[in-house]
């Protein structure tokens, strides 16, 4: 039988359940959107580099880096949202 503290009972327990559910849901959505944006940015960057060769490489690399930055930022926001939902 789990050992619940007084903090996990009653209204506080209900609030923790709701915020945990919302935090995990929003965190998952944020992580997904960030992953899609990151992949799309890298894909467009690779396409520009491939289509234009060395002339377009700086632009292609920059777009790829922006995509990776968006993805990493979204991962951090998602983790923060999930942590907040767990009352960390």
C-alpha positions in Angstrom: 0.0 0.0 0.0 1.5 3.4 -1.0 2.5 5.7 1.8 0.8 9.0 1.1 1.8 12.2 2.9 -0.8 14.6 4.1 0.3 16.9 1.2 -1.1 14.4 -1.3 -4.6 14.2 0.2 -7.7 16.3 -0.2 -7.7 19.5 -2.2 -3.9 19.6 -2.5 -3.8 16.1 -3.9 -6.6 17.0 -6.4 -4.7 20.1 -7.5 -1.5 18.1 -7.9 -3.3 15.6 -10.1 -4.8 18.3 -12.3 -1.6 20.3 -12.7 0.4 17.2 -13.3 -2.0 16.1 -16.1 -2.0 19.6 -17.6 1.7 19.9 -17.3 2.4 16.6 -18.9 -0.1 17.3 -21.7 1.2 20.8 -22.5 4.8 19.6 -22.2 4.2 16.8 -24.7 2.5 19.1 -27.2 5.3 21.6 -26.8 7.9 18.9 -27.3 6.1 17.6 -30.4 5.7 21.1 -32.0 9.4 21.8 -31.3 10.4 18.5 -32.9 8.4 19.2 -36.0 9.7 22.8 -36.3 13.3 21.6 -35.7 13.0 18.9 -38.3 11.4 21.2 -40.8 14.1 23.8 -40.3 16.9 21.4 -40.9 15.1 19.9 -43.9 14.6 23.3 -45.6 18.3 24.1 -44.7 19.5 20.9 -46.2 17.3 21.4 -49.3 18.7 24.9 -49.9 22.3 23.7 -49.4 21.7 20.8 -51.8 20.0 22.9 -54.5 22.4 25.8 -54.4 25.7 24.2 -53.5 28.4 26.2 -51.8 26.7 29.5 -52.7 23.7 28.7 -50.5 25.4 26.7 -47.9 25.6 29.6 -45.3 21.9 30.2 -45.6 21.1 26.5 -45.5 23.3 26.0 -42.4 21.7 29.0 -40.7 18.2 27.7 -41.3 19.3 24.3 -40.0 20.8 25.9 -36.9 17.6 27.9 -36.3 15.6 24.7 -36.5 17.8 23.0 -34.0 17.6 26.0 -31.7 13.8 26.0 -31.9 13.7 22.3 -31.1 16.1 22.6 -28.1 14.2 25.6 -26.8 10.9 23.8 -27.0 12.4 20.8 -25.1 13.5 23.1 -22.3 10.1 24.8 -22.2 8.4 21.3 -22.2 10.5 20.1 -19.4 9.8 23.2 -17.3 6.1 22.8 -17.9 6.2 19.2 -16.9 8.3 20.0 -13.8 5.8 22.8 -12.8 3.0 20.3 -13.2 4.8 18.0 -10.7 5.2 21.0 -8.3 9.0 20.9 -8.7 
